[in-house]
C-alpha cells in the first residue's frame, strides 16, 4: 500500500543519517516538501525556556 504524505504532517521514525547510521531512538519529523520520488523533512526538536 503506498504511503500518502502531506506538507505540514508530522511523523515519528528513525531516518538514516548521511553517514549511513540510524538514530538511536525515534524522532519527530515535519514534512516540509513533497516530490515524486522523495519528501523533504525537518527534524523537530524542543527548546526549554
C-alpha positions in Angstrom: 0.0 0.0 0.0 1.6 3.4 -1.0 2.2 6.0 1.7 0.4 9.3 1.4 2.3 12.3 2.7 1.1 15.9 3.2 3.1 19.0 3.8 2.7 20.0 7.5 2.2 16.4 8.6 4.5 15.0 11.3 5.6 11.5 11.9 7.9 9.6 14.4 10.6 7.4 13.0 14.2 6.5 12.6 15.8 8.1 9.5 19.3 7.1 8.2 21.9 9.9 8.7 24.2 11.0 5.8 26.9 8.8 7.3 24.7 5.7 6.9 23.9 5.1 10.5 20.4 5.2 12.0 19.5 7.3 15.1 19.5 5.5 18.4 15.8 6.4 19.0 12.7 7.6 17.1 12.5 11.4 16.5 9.6 13.6 15.3 9.9 14.9 11.7 7.9 17.6 9.9 7.2 17.2 6.2 8.1 20.5 4.5 8.1 19.5 0.8 7.0 16.6 -1.4 8.3 15.5 -4.8 7.5 12.5 -7.0 10.4 10.4 -5.6 11.2 11.9 -2.2 9.9 14.0 0.7 11.7 16.9 2.4 11.7 16.7 6.2 12.8 18.8 9.1 13.8 17.3 12.4 11.6 18.7 15.1 13.2 19.4 18.5 12.2 21.2 21.6 13.7 24.2 23.3 13.3 24.6 27.1 13.0 28.1 28.4 
